[in-house]
Amino acid sequence: MTATQIVNTIVSTYQVGDRVEVERKGQSTPGRISSIHRRDHGIEYVVHTDAVDGGMGCVVNLWTTSGQSSFLRPAPAGGASR
């Protein structure tokens, strides 16, 4: 494989540490991007969601080939929406 074959030219919409909202199962859950992995022809966002109602948050892995995801959006200004 040549260097040009393994270069990922997809631009990430987010950066590690960004506050985001994860849309899943019809609900919006606040979280933070904990890592971004560039893979072959796409980007994987790893998001740690905030703890809810005294419980634990969860880890959500989102894969995209465009750098954007319909399941992920910037958190509202001022932090979490809840």
PDB file with one MODEL, atoms N, CA, C and O in Angstrom:
MODEL        1
ATOM      1  N   MET A   1       0.838  -1.172   0.000  1.00  0.00           N
ATOM      2  CA  MET A   1       0.000   0.000   0.000  1.00  0.00           C
ATOM      3  C   MET A   1       0.888   1.241   0.000  1.00  0.00           C
ATOM      4  O   MET A   1       1.856   1.318   0.756  1.00  0.00           O
ATOM      5  N   THR A   2       0.562   2.190  -0.832  1.00  0.00           N
ATOM      6  CA  THR A   2       1.345   3.421  -0.863  1.00  0.00           C
ATOM      7  C   THR A   2       0.790   4.407   0.153  1.00  0.00           C
ATOM      8  O   THR A   2      -0.322   4.246   0.655  1.00  0.00           O
ATOM      9  N   ALA A   3       1.569   5.413   0.442  1.00  0.00           N
ATOM     10  CA  ALA A   3       1.136   6.430   1.410  1.00  0.00           C
ATOM     11  C   ALA A   3      -0.137   7.123   0.955  1.00  0.00           C
ATOM     12  O   ALA A   3      -0.972   7.476   1.788  1.00  0.00           O
ATOM     13  N   THR A   4      -0.306   7.326  -0.339  1.00  0.00           N
ATOM     14  CA  THR A   4      -1.508   8.015  -0.818  1.00  0.00           C
ATOM     15  C   THR A   4      -2.745   7.155  -0.653  1.00  0.00           C
ATOM     16  O   THR A   4      -3.854   7.687  -0.593  1.00  0.00           O
ATOM     17  N   GLN A   5      -2.589   5.846  -0.578  1.00  0.00           N
ATOM     18  CA  GLN A   5      -3.739   4.975  -0.407  1.00  0.00           C
ATOM     19  C   GLN A   5      -4.243   4.954   1.031  1.00  0.00           C
ATOM     20  O   GLN A   5      -5.416   4.663   1.264  1.00  0.00           O
ATOM     21  N   ILE A   6      -3.393   5.252   1.984  1.00  0.00           N
ATOM     22  CA  ILE A   6      -3.821   5.171   3.378  1.00  0.00           C
ATOM     23  C   ILE A   6      -4.130   6.531   4.002  1.00  0.00           C
ATOM     24  O   ILE A   6      -4.496   6.599   5.175  1.00  0.00           O
ATOM     25  N   VAL A   7      -3.991   7.591   3.251  1.00  0.00           N
ATOM     26  CA  VAL A   7      -4.305   8.926   3.767  1.00  0.00           C
ATOM     27  C   VAL A   7      -5.815   9.102   3.817  1.00  0.00           C
ATOM     28  O   VAL A   7      -6.510   8.832   2.838  1.00  0.00           O
ATOM     29  N   ASN A   8      -6.316   9.550   4.947  1.00  0.00           N
ATOM     30  CA  ASN A   8      -7.735   9.801   5.129  1.00  0.00           C
ATOM     31  C   ASN A   8      -7.963  11.297   4.929  1.00  0.00           C
ATOM     32  O   ASN A   8      -7.465  12.110   5.707  1.00  0.00           O
ATOM     33  N   THR A   9      -8.707  11.658   3.901  1.00  0.00           N
ATOM     34  CA  THR A   9      -8.921  13.073   3.592  1.00  0.00           C
ATOM     35  C   THR A   9     -10.222  13.612   4.170  1.00  0.00           C
ATOM     36  O   THR A   9     -10.564  14.770   3.930  1.00  0.00           O
ATOM     37  N   ILE A  10     -10.944  12.811   4.917  1.00  0.00           N
ATOM     38  CA  ILE A  10     -12.199  13.260   5.514  1.00  0.00           C
ATOM     39  C   ILE A  10     -11.892  14.209   6.665  1.00  0.00           C
ATOM     40  O   ILE A  10     -11.057  13.913   7.519  1.00  0.00           O
ATOM     41  N   VAL A  11     -12.569  15.339   6.681  1.00  0.00           N
ATOM     42  CA  VAL A  11     -12.362  16.342   7.722  1.00  0.00           C
ATOM     43  C   VAL A  11     -13.346  16.086   8.859  1.00  0.00           C
ATOM     44  O   VAL A  11     -14.552  15.974   8.638  1.00  0.00           O
ATOM     45  N   SER A  12     -12.826  15.996  10.059  1.00  0.00           N
ATOM     46  CA  SER A  12     -13.657  15.775  11.235  1.00  0.00           C
ATOM     47  C   SER A  12     -14.430  17.045  11.572  1.00  0.00           C
ATOM     48  O   SER A  12     -13.875  18.144  11.562  1.00  0.00           O
ATOM     49  N   THR A  13     -15.714  16.884  11.868  1.00  0.00           N
ATOM     50  CA  THR A  13     -16.564  18.005  12.253  1.00  0.00           C
ATOM     51  C   THR A  13     -16.284  18.440  13.687  1.00  0.00           C
ATOM     52  O   THR A  13     -16.494  19.600  14.040  1.00  0.00           O
ATOM     53  N   TYR A  14     -15.812  17.510  14.511  1.00  0.00           N
ATOM     54  CA  TYR A  14     -15.605  17.756  15.933  1.00  0.00           C
ATOM     55  C   TYR A  14     -14.155  17.525  16.327  1.00  0.00           C
ATOM     56  O   TYR A  14     -13.364  16.977  15.559  1.00  0.00           O
ATOM     57  N   GLN A  15     -13.820  17.956  17.548  1.00  0.00           N
ATOM     58  CA  GLN A  15     -12.499  17.722  18.120  1.00  0.00           C
ATOM     59  C   GLN A  15     -12.670  17.014  19.461  1.00  0.00           C
ATOM     60  O   GLN A  15     -13.727  17.100  20.088  1.00  0.00           O
ATOM     61  N   VAL A  16     -11.626  16.317  19.893  1.00  0.00           N
ATOM     62  CA  VAL A  16     -11.659  15.656  21.193  1.00  0.00           C
ATOM     63  C   VAL A  16     -11.931  16.711  22.267  1.00  0.00           C
ATOM     64  O   VAL A  16     -11.315  17.777  22.272  1.00  0.00           O
ATOM     65  N   GLY A  17     -12.851  16.407  23.168  1.00  0.00           N
ATOM     66  CA  GLY A  17     -13.217  17.332  24.241  1.00  0.00           C
ATOM     67  C   GLY A  17     -14.464  18.139  23.949  1.00  0.00           C
ATOM     68  O   GLY A  17     -15.027  18.747  24.859  1.00  0.00           O
ATOM     69  N   ASP A  18     -14.915  18.163  22.693  1.00  0.00           N
ATOM     70  CA  ASP A  18     -16.119  18.920  22.345  1.00  0.00           C
ATOM     71  C   ASP A  18     -17.345  18.348  23.049  1.00  0.00           C
ATOM     72  O   ASP A  18     -17.522  17.132  23.122  1.00  0.00           O
ATOM     73  N   ARG A  19     -18.192  19.246  23.567  1.00  0.00           N
ATOM     74  CA  ARG A  19     -19.482  18.850  24.134  1.00  0.00           C
ATOM     75  C   ARG A  19     -20.443  18.634  22.972  1.00  0.00           C
ATOM     76  O   ARG A  19     -20.509  19.451  22.054  1.00  0.00           O
ATOM     77  N   VAL A  20     -21.185  17.534  23.016  1.00  0.00           N
ATOM     78  CA  VAL A  20     -22.106  17.190  21.942  1.00  0.00           C
ATOM     79  C   VAL A  20     -23.403  16.633  22.521  1.00  0.00           C
ATOM     80  O   VAL A  20     -23.491  16.338  23.713  1.00  0.00           O
ATOM     81  N   GLU A  21     -24.385  16.497  21.674  1.00  0.00           N
ATOM     82  CA  GLU A  21     -25.636  15.826  21.990  1.00  0.00           C
ATOM     83  C   GLU A  21     -25.700  14.591  21.093  1.00  0.00           C
ATOM     84  O   GLU A  21     -25.501  14.686  19.882  1.00  0.00           O
ATOM     85  N   VAL A  22     -25.978  13.437  21.691  1.00  0.00           N
ATOM     86  CA  VAL A  22     -26.131  12.195  20.938  1.00  0.00           C
ATOM     87  C   VAL A  22     -27.618  11.899  20.829  1.00  0.00           C
ATOM     88  O   VAL A  22     -28.309  11.780  21.840  1.00  0.00           O
ATOM     89  N   GLU A  23     -28.103  11.781  19.610  1.00  0.00           N
ATOM     90  CA  GLU A  23     -29.516  11.490  19.364  1.00  0.00           C
ATOM     91  C   GLU A  23     -29.647   9.981  19.179  1.00  0.00           C
ATOM     92  O   GLU A  23     -29.148   9.422  18.202  1.00  0.00           O
ATOM     93  N   ARG A  24     -30.323   9.326  20.126  1.00  0.00           N
ATOM     94  CA  ARG A  24     -30.515   7.885  20.012  1.00  0.00           C
ATOM     95  C   ARG A  24     -31.809   7.475  20.691  1.00  0.00           C
ATOM     96  O   ARG A  24     -32.173   7.991  21.747  1.00  0.00           O
ATOM     97  N   LYS A  25     -32.475   6.559  20.071  1.00  0.00           N
ATOM     98  CA  LYS A  25     -33.755   6.060  20.576  1.00  0.00           C
ATOM     99  C   LYS A  25     -34.733   7.195  20.840  1.00  0.00           C
ATOM    100  O   LYS A  25     -35.498   7.150  21.804  1.00  0.00           O
ATOM    101  N   GLY A  26     -34.710   8.206  19.992  1.00  0.00           N
ATOM    102  CA  GLY A  26     -35.638   9.318  20.106  1.00  0.00           C
ATOM    103  C   GLY A  26     -35.339  10.309  21.208  1.00  0.00           C
ATOM    104  O   GLY A  26     -36.123  11.228  21.447  1.00  0.00           O
ATOM    105  N   GLN A  27     -34.215  10.135  21.885  1.00  0.00           N
ATOM    106  CA  GLN A  27     -33.853  11.054  22.962  1.00  0.00           C
ATOM    107  C   GLN A  27     -32.482  11.651  22.704  1.00  0.00           C
ATOM    108  O   GLN A  27     -31.624  11.035  22.072  1.00  0.00           O
ATOM    109  N   SER A  28     -32.297  12.843  23.198  1.00  0.00           N
ATOM    110  CA  SER A  28     -31.022  13.536  23.078  1.00  0.00           C
ATOM    111  C   SER A  28     -30.274  13.407  24.402  1.00  0.00           C
ATOM    112  O   SER A  28     -30.806  13.745  25.459  1.00  0.00           O
ATOM    113  N   THR A  29     -29.033  12.913  24.336  1.00  0.00           N
ATOM    114  CA  THR A  29     -28.233  12.700  25.537  1.00  0.00           C
ATOM    115  C   THR A  29     -26.952  13.518  25.449  1.00  0.00           C
ATOM    116  O   THR A  29     -26.218  13.390  24.468  1.00  0.00           O
ATOM    117  N   PRO A  30     -26.659  14.358  26.449  1.00  0.00           N
ATOM    118  CA  PRO A  30     -25.424  15.145  26.411  1.00  0.00           C
ATOM    119  C   PRO A  30     -24.204  14.262  26.665  1.00  0.00           C
ATOM    120  O   PRO A  30     -24.271  13.268  27.388  1.00  0.00           O
ATOM    121  N   GLY A  31     -23.094  14.650  26.053  1.00  0.00           N
ATOM    122  CA  GLY A  31     -21.857  13.902  26.246  1.00  0.00           C
ATOM    123  C   GLY A  31     -20.657  14.701  25.772  1.00  0.00           C
ATOM    124  O   GLY A  31     -20.757  15.891  25.473  1.00  0.00           O
ATOM    125  N   ARG A  32     -19.528  14.028  25.710  1.00  0.00           N
ATOM    126  CA  ARG A  32     -18.278  14.666  25.304  1.00  0.00           C
ATOM    127  C   ARG A  32     -17.507  13.704  24.403  1.00  0.00           C
ATOM    128  O   ARG A  32     -17.445  12.504  24.668  1.00  0.00           O
ATOM    129  N   ILE A  33     -16.921  14.246  23.335  1.00  0.00           N
ATOM    130  CA  ILE A  33     -16.076  13.443  22.443  1.00  0.00           C
ATOM    131  C   ILE A  33     -14.818  13.064  23.222  1.00  0.00           C
ATOM    132  O   ILE A  33     -14.071  13.942  23.653  1.00  0.00           O
ATOM    133  N   SER A  34     -14.578  11.768  23.405  1.00  0.00           N
ATOM    134  CA  SER A  34     -13.390  11.341  24.151  1.00  0.00           C
ATOM    135  C   SER A  34     -12.253  10.937  23.223  1.00  0.00           C
ATOM    136  O   SER A  34     -11.086  11.017  23.607  1.00  0.00           O
ATOM    137  N   SER A  35     -12.573  10.508  22.018  1.00  0.00           N
ATOM    138  CA  SER A  35     -11.512  10.212  21.050  1.00  0.00           C
ATOM    139  C   SER A  35     -12.089  10.173  19.645  1.00  0.00           C
ATOM    140  O   SER A  35     -13.287   9.978  19.442  1.00  0.00           O
ATOM    141  N   ILE A  36     -11.208  10.362  18.695  1.00  0.00           N
ATOM    142  CA  ILE A  36     -11.563  10.317  17.279  1.00  0.00           C
ATOM    143  C   ILE A  36     -10.544   9.416  16.602  1.00  0.00           C
ATOM    144  O   ILE A  36      -9.337   9.633  16.699  1.00  0.00           O
ATOM    145  N   HIS A  37     -11.057   8.397  15.913  1.00  0.00           N
ATOM    146  CA  HIS A  37     -10.177   7.457  15.220  1.00  0.00           C
ATOM    147  C   HIS A  37     -10.403   7.572  13.721  1.00  0.00           C
ATOM    148  O   HIS A  37     -11.527   7.429  13.239  1.00  0.00           O
ATOM    149  N   ARG A  38      -9.351   7.825  13.006  1.00  0.00           N
ATOM    150  CA  ARG A  38      -9.438   7.851  11.547  1.00  0.00           C
ATOM    151  C   ARG A  38      -9.171   6.441  11.049  1.00  0.00           C
ATOM    152  O   ARG A  38      -8.111   5.870  11.306  1.00  0.00           O
ATOM    153  N   ARG A  39     -10.131   5.892  10.343  1.00  0.00           N
ATOM    154  CA  ARG A  39     -10.034   4.531   9.821  1.00  0.00           C
ATOM    155  C   ARG A  39     -10.232   4.568   8.313  1.00  0.00           C
ATOM    156  O   ARG A  39     -11.075   5.310   7.808  1.00  0.00           O
ATOM    157  N   ASP A  40      -9.463   3.777   7.607  1.00  0.00           N
ATOM    158  CA  ASP A  40      -9.536   3.623   6.154  1.00  0.00           C
ATOM    159  C   ASP A  40     -10.302   4.738   5.439  1.00  0.00           C
ATOM    160  O   ASP A  40      -9.703   5.715   4.990  1.00  0.00           O
ATOM    161  N   HIS A  41     -11.607   4.594   5.336  1.00  0.00           N
ATOM    162  CA  HIS A  41     -12.412   5.548   4.570  1.00  0.00           C
ATOM    163  C   HIS A  41     -13.438   6.257   5.443  1.00  0.00           C
ATOM    164  O   HIS A  41     -14.530   6.579   4.976  1.00  0.00           O
ATOM    165  N   GLY A  42     -13.105   6.499   6.688  1.00  0.00           N
ATOM    166  CA  GLY A  42     -14.064   7.161   7.559  1.00  0.00           C
ATOM    167  C   GLY A  42     -13.470   7.580   8.885  1.00  0.00           C
ATOM    168  O   GLY A  42     -12.264   7.490   9.115  1.00  0.00           O
ATOM    169  N   ILE A  43     -14.356   8.040   9.748  1.00  0.00           N
ATOM    170  CA  ILE A  43     -13.984   8.521  11.077  1.00  0.00           C
ATOM    171  C   ILE A  43     -14.905   7.860  12.094  1.00  0.00           C
ATOM    172  O   ILE A  43     -16.109   7.736  11.869  1.00  0.00           O
ATOM    173  N   GLU A  44     -14.327   7.440  13.212  1.00  0.00           N
ATOM    174  CA  GLU A  44     -15.108   6.912  14.321  1.00  0.00           C
ATOM    175  C   GLU A  44     -15.008   7.909  15.475  1.00  0.00           C
ATOM    176  O   GLU A  44     -13.915   8.235  15.937  1.00  0.00           O
ATOM    177  N   TYR A  45     -16.165   8.387  15.931  1.00  0.00           N
ATOM    178  CA  TYR A  45     -16.220   9.256  17.103  1.00  0.00           C
ATOM    179  C   TYR A  45     -16.565   8.388  18.308  1.00  0.00           C
ATOM    180  O   TYR A  45     -17.503   7.593  18.247  1.00  0.00           O
ATOM    181  N   VAL A  46     -15.823   8.531  19.396  1.00  0.00           N
ATOM    182  CA  VAL A  46     -16.143   7.843  20.643  1.00  0.00           C
ATOM    183  C   VAL A  46     -16.644   8.917  21.603  1.00  0.00           C
ATOM    184  O   VAL A  46     -15.929   9.868  21.918  1.00  0.00           O
ATOM    185  N   VAL A  47     -17.880   8.753  22.062  1.00  0.00           N
ATOM    186  CA  VAL A  47     -18.528   9.741  22.919  1.00  0.00           C
ATOM    187  C   VAL A  47     -18.857   9.095  24.258  1.00  0.00           C
ATOM    188  O   VAL A  47     -19.443   8.014  24.301  1.00  0.00           O
ATOM    189  N   HIS A  48     -18.484   9.752  25.347  1.00  0.00           N
ATOM    190  CA  HIS A  48     -18.893   9.333  26.689  1.00  0.00           C
ATOM    191  C   HIS A  48     -20.073  10.217  27.068  1.00  0.00           C
ATOM    192  O   HIS A  48     -19.932  11.434  27.183  1.00  0.00           O
ATOM    193  N   THR A  49     -21.229   9.605  27.260  1.00  0.00           N
ATOM    194  CA  THR A  49     -22.404  10.392  27.625  1.00  0.00           C
ATOM    195  C   THR A  49     -22.365  10.713  29.115  1.00  0.00           C
ATOM    196  O   THR A  49     -21.736  10.004  29.901  1.00  0.00           O
ATOM    197  N   ASP A  50     -23.042  11.783  29.486  1.00  0.00           N
ATOM    198  CA  ASP A  50     -23.106  12.202  30.882  1.00  0.00           C
ATOM    199  C   ASP A  50     -23.958  11.222  31.684  1.00  0.00           C
ATOM    200  O   ASP A  50     -24.863  10.583  31.147  1.00  0.00           O
ATOM    201  N   ALA A  51     -23.657  11.114  32.963  1.00  0.00           N
ATOM    202  CA  ALA A  51     -24.467  10.293  33.864  1.00  0.00           C
ATOM    203  C   ALA A  51     -25.864  10.898  33.957  1.00  0.00           C
ATOM    204  O   ALA A  51     -26.018  12.119  33.984  1.00  0.00           O
ATOM    205  N   VAL A  52     -26.873  10.044  34.006  1.00  0.00           N
ATOM    206  CA  VAL A  52     -28.259  10.498  34.070  1.00  0.00           C
ATOM    207  C   VAL A  52     -28.932   9.898  35.300  1.00  0.00           C
ATOM    208  O   VAL A  52     -28.824   8.697  35.545  1.00  0.00           O
ATOM    209  N   ASP A  53     -29.618  10.720  36.063  1.00  0.00           N
ATOM    210  CA  ASP A  53     -30.385  10.279  37.239  1.00  0.00           C
ATOM    211  C   ASP A  53     -29.550   9.449  38.214  1.00  0.00           C
ATOM    212  O   ASP A  53     -30.019   8.428  38.717  1.00  0.00           O
ATOM    213  N   GLY A  54     -28.330   9.878  38.480  1.00  0.00           N
ATOM    214  CA  GLY A  54     -27.485   9.189  39.442  1.00  0.00           C
ATOM    215  C   GLY A  54     -26.828   7.920  38.926  1.00  0.00           C
ATOM    216  O   GLY A  54     -26.028   7.304  39.631  1.00  0.00           O
ATOM    217  N   GLY A  55     -27.157   7.526  37.708  1.00  0.00           N
ATOM    218  CA  GLY A  55     -26.557   6.326  37.122  1.00  0.00           C
ATOM    219  C   GLY A  55     -25.266   6.661  36.401  1.00  0.00           C
ATOM    220  O   GLY A  55     -24.669   7.717  36.611  1.00  0.00           O
ATOM    221  N   MET A  56     -24.860   5.758  35.564  1.00  0.00           N
ATOM    222  CA  MET A  56     -23.634   5.969  34.800  1.00  0.00           C
ATOM    223  C   MET A  56     -23.977   6.352  33.369  1.00  0.00           C
ATOM    224  O   MET A  56     -25.037   5.996  32.854  1.00  0.00           O
ATOM    225  N   GLY A  57     -23.073   7.076  32.741  1.00  0.00           N
ATOM    226  CA  GLY A  57     -23.211   7.352  31.327  1.00  0.00           C
ATOM    227  C   GLY A  57     -22.791   6.111  30.549  1.00  0.00           C
ATOM    228  O   GLY A  57     -22.499   5.071  31.138  1.00  0.00           O
ATOM    229  N   CYS A  58     -22.762   6.222  29.252  1.00  0.00           N
ATOM    230  CA  CYS A  58     -22.328   5.089  28.445  1.00  0.00           C
ATOM    231  C   CYS A  58     -21.355   5.575  27.376  1.00  0.00           C
ATOM    232  O   CYS A  58     -21.173   6.776  27.173  1.00  0.00           O
ATOM    233  N   VAL A  59     -20.746   4.626  26.711  1.00  0.00           N
ATOM    234  CA  VAL A  59     -19.824   4.937  25.626  1.00  0.00           C
ATOM    235  C   VAL A  59     -20.546   4.643  24.320  1.00  0.00           C
ATOM    236  O   VAL A  59     -21.084   3.552  24.131  1.00  0.00           O
ATOM    237  N   VAL A  60     -20.555   5.616  23.424  1.00  0.00           N
ATOM    238  CA  VAL A  60     -21.213   5.466  22.134  1.00  0.00           C
ATOM    239  C   VAL A  60     -20.159   5.639  21.051  1.00  0.00           C
ATOM    240  O   VAL A  60     -19.433   6.633  21.035  1.00  0.00           O
ATOM    241  N   ASN A  61     -20.078   4.674  20.151  1.00  0.00           N
ATOM    242  CA  ASN A  61     -19.160   4.756  19.021  1.00  0.00           C
ATOM    243  C   ASN A  61     -19.974   5.066  17.777  1.00  0.00           C
ATOM    244  O   ASN A  61     -20.907   4.335  17.443  1.00  0.00           O
ATOM    245  N   LEU A  62     -19.628   6.141  17.096  1.00  0.00           N
ATOM    246  CA  LEU A  62     -20.329   6.545  15.882  1.00  0.00           C
ATOM    247  C   LEU A  62     -19.354   6.531  14.717  1.00  0.00           C
ATOM    248  O   LEU A  62     -18.300   7.163  14.778  1.00  0.00           O
ATOM    249  N   TRP A  63     -19.697   5.817  13.664  1.00  0.00           N
ATOM    250  CA  TRP A  63     -18.854   5.688  12.480  1.00  0.00           C
ATOM    251  C   TRP A  63     -19.462   6.510  11.355  1.00  0.00           C
ATOM    252  O   TRP A  63     -20.674   6.470  11.143  1.00  0.00           O
ATOM    253  N   THR A  64     -18.640   7.249  10.638  1.00  0.00           N
ATOM    254  CA  THR A  64     -19.117   8.043   9.514  1.00  0.00           C
ATOM    255  C   THR A  64     -18.078   8.041   8.400  1.00  0.00           C
ATOM    256  O   THR A  64     -16.874   8.008   8.654  1.00  0.00           O
ATOM    257  N   THR A  65     -18.555   8.075   7.182  1.00  0.00           N
ATOM    258  CA  THR A  65     -17.635   8.171   6.047  1.00  0.00           C
ATOM    259  C   THR A  65     -17.568   9.595   5.512  1.00  0.00           C
ATOM    260  O   THR A  65     -16.836   9.870   4.561  1.00  0.00           O
ATOM    261  N   SER A  66     -18.335  10.507   6.125  1.00  0.00           N
ATOM    262  CA  SER A  66     -18.353  11.896   5.658  1.00  0.00           C
ATOM    263  C   SER A  66     -17.758  12.874   6.672  1.00  0.00           C
ATOM    264  O   SER A  66     -17.505  14.031   6.337  1.00  0.00           O
ATOM    265  N   GLY A  67     -17.534  12.422   7.904  1.00  0.00           N
ATOM    266  CA  GLY A  67     -17.065  13.319   8.957  1.00  0.00           C
ATOM    267  C   GLY A  67     -18.207  13.910   9.750  1.00  0.00           C
ATOM    268  O   GLY A  67     -17.986  14.547  10.780  1.00  0.00           O
ATOM    269  N   GLN A  68     -19.443  13.704   9.274  1.00  0.00           N
ATOM    270  CA  GLN A  68     -20.637  14.197   9.956  1.00  0.00           C
ATOM    271  C   GLN A  68     -21.529  13.016  10.294  1.00  0.00           C
ATOM    272  O   GLN A  68     -21.421  11.962   9.667  1.00  0.00           O
ATOM    273  N   SER A  69     -22.404  13.174  11.268  1.00  0.00           N
ATOM    274  CA  SER A  69     -23.324  12.113  11.657  1.00  0.00           C
ATOM    275  C   SER A  69     -24.663  12.719  12.031  1.00  0.00           C
ATOM    276  O   SER A  69     -24.720  13.743  12.713  1.00  0.00           O
ATOM    277  N   SER A  70     -25.744  12.086  11.586  1.00  0.00           N
ATOM    278  CA  SER A  70     -27.078  12.585  11.938  1.00  0.00           C
ATOM    279  C   SER A  70     -27.408  12.273  13.401  1.00  0.00           C
ATOM    280  O   SER A  70     -28.399  12.779  13.929  1.00  0.00           O
ATOM    281  N   PHE A  71     -26.588  11.444  14.061  1.00  0.00           N
ATOM    282  CA  PHE A  71     -26.804  11.101  15.461  1.00  0.00           C
ATOM    283  C   PHE A  71     -26.042  12.021  16.409  1.00  0.00           C
ATOM    284  O   PHE A  71     -26.163  11.892  17.627  1.00  0.00           O
ATOM    285  N   LEU A  72     -25.263  12.940  15.865  1.00  0.00           N
ATOM    286  CA  LEU A  72     -24.380  13.772  16.675  1.00  0.00           C
ATOM    287  C   LEU A  72     -24.555  15.231  16.293  1.00  0.00           C
ATOM    288  O   LEU A  72     -24.607  15.569  15.110  1.00  0.00           O
ATOM    289  N   ARG A  73     -24.648  16.102  17.307  1.00  0.00           N
ATOM    290  CA  ARG A  73     -24.722  17.544  17.019  1.00  0.00           C
ATOM    291  C   ARG A  73     -24.053  18.300  18.160  1.00  0.00           C
ATOM    292  O   ARG A  73     -23.913  17.769  19.262  1.00  0.00           O
ATOM    293  N   PRO A  74     -23.641  19.530  17.901  1.00  0.00           N
ATOM    294  CA  PRO A  74     -23.004  20.321  18.966  1.00  0.00           C
ATOM    295  C   PRO A  74     -23.970  20.520  20.131  1.00  0.00           C
ATOM    296  O   PRO A  74     -25.176  20.661  19.931  1.00  0.00           O
ATOM    297  N   ALA A  75     -23.436  20.528  21.331  1.00  0.00           N
ATOM    298  CA  ALA A  75     -24.259  20.801  22.516  1.00  0.00           C
ATOM    299  C   ALA A  75     -24.655  22.268  22.501  1.00  0.00           C
ATOM    300  O   ALA A  75     -23.913  23.102  21.982  1.00  0.00           O
ATOM    301  N   PRO A  76     -25.816  22.597  23.064  1.00  0.00           N
ATOM    302  CA  PRO A  76     -26.225  23.998  23.137  1.00  0.00           C
ATOM    303  C   PRO A  76     -25.218  24.817  23.947  1.00  0.00           C
ATOM    304  O   PRO A  76     -24.540  24.285  24.826  1.00  0.00           O
ATOM    305  N   ALA A  77     -25.128  26.077  23.652  1.00  0.00           N
ATOM    306  CA  ALA A  77     -24.224  26.969  24.397  1.00  0.00           C
ATOM    307  C   ALA A  77     -24.571  26.908  25.874  1.00  0.00           C
ATOM    308  O   ALA A  77     -25.745  26.915  26.246  1.00  0.00           O
ATOM    309  N   GLY A  78     -23.558  26.848  26.704  1.00  0.00           N
ATOM    310  CA  GLY A  78     -23.790  26.793  28.139  1.00  0.00           C
ATOM    311  C   GLY A  78     -23.830  25.391  28.695  1.00  0.00           C
ATOM    312  O   GLY A  78     -24.095  25.209  29.884  1.00  0.00           O
ATOM    313  N   GLY A  79     -23.569  24.375  27.854  1.00  0.00           N
ATOM    314  CA  GLY A  79     -23.478  23.002  28.363  1.00  0.00           C
ATOM    315  C   GLY A  79     -24.648  22.139  27.988  1.00  0.00           C
ATOM    316  O   GLY A  79     -25.256  22.303  26.931  1.00  0.00           O
ATOM    317  N   ALA A  80     -24.953  21.220  28.867  1.00  0.00           N
ATOM    318  CA  ALA A  80     -25.973  20.206  28.603  1.00  0.00           C
ATOM    319  C   ALA A  80     -27.361  20.820  28.540  1.00  0.00           C
ATOM    320  O   ALA A  80     -27.622  21.864  29.138  1.00  0.00           O
ATOM    321  N   SER A  81     -28.242  20.161  27.812  1.00  0.00           N
ATOM    322  CA  SER A  81     -29.596  20.675  27.652  1.00  0.00           C
ATOM    323  C   SER A  81     -30.523  20.195  28.756  1.00  0.00           C
ATOM    324  O   SER A  81     -31.670  20.635  28.830  1.00  0.00           O
ATOM    325  N   ARG A  82     -30.050  19.307  29.610  1.00  0.00           N
ATOM    326  CA  ARG A  82     -30.889  18.831  30.710  1.00  0.00           C
ATOM    327  C   ARG A  82     -30.436  19.408  32.011  1.00  0.00           C
ATOM    328  O   ARG A  82     -31.024  19.120  33.053  1.00  0.00           O
TER     329      ARG A  82
ENDMDL
END
